[in-house]
Every structure is written in structure tokens, then in C-alpha cells.
Amino acid sequence: MANTPEAKVKDKIKKILNAHNIYYAMPHGAGFGNAGVPDFLCCWKGKFVAIEAKANGGRTTALQNKHLDEIEKTGGITWVINEINVEMFDAFLKIGVDKDG
């Protein structure tokens, strides 16, 4: 993986997911993949969790927001994680709650 700021955030997310024994997959969003799908699709405590990684103030696109909204509407949990809130994500996992408490 490239050493871009977003790649560094993704590496931190992977380390956190692995440390908590959380299953994850990273689908391709280009080519034959599904554009706008979050960077990480996870299963945590029987819950579907989708994570979009951003860096340097990056914002989600309209297509990414559409996917994240659809996941939430069907009962999934979504996170947009960047270099600022990545440690908060780890803290939530440590205490065993999702972002809604």
C-alpha cells in the first residue's frame, strides 16, 4: 500500500481491527467493484460495520454517503475514520459499545 496519509489511516484501522479480532474485508471500489462502497466491511459482535477512511480533512463523496446511509437504514453501523478520530474508534471497541452508545 502506498504511504499516503489515507493509507496510514487504513493501516491504523487494520491494526485496531486485528487487535480486537474483528473480521474485515476491503472491497475494491473501482473496475469491476462497486463504486462508493466503504473501505472496510466488518463483522463485530454480530453487527455489520462499514468504515470509510479519510485523511487531511477529506470528506465523503455523495456516492459514499449514499452507501453509508443505506447501511445505517438497514441496521448496520457506519464510521468515517480519520487521523483525528481513529483513537476514539479504538476506545469505543475497548469498552465494547458502538458509536451510538
Secondary structure, 3 states (H helix, E strand, C coil): CCCCHHHHHHHHHHHHHHHCCCEEECCCCCCCCCCCCCCEEEEECCEEEEEEECCCCCCCCHHHHHHHHHHHHCCCEEEEECCCCHHHHHHHHHHCCCCCC
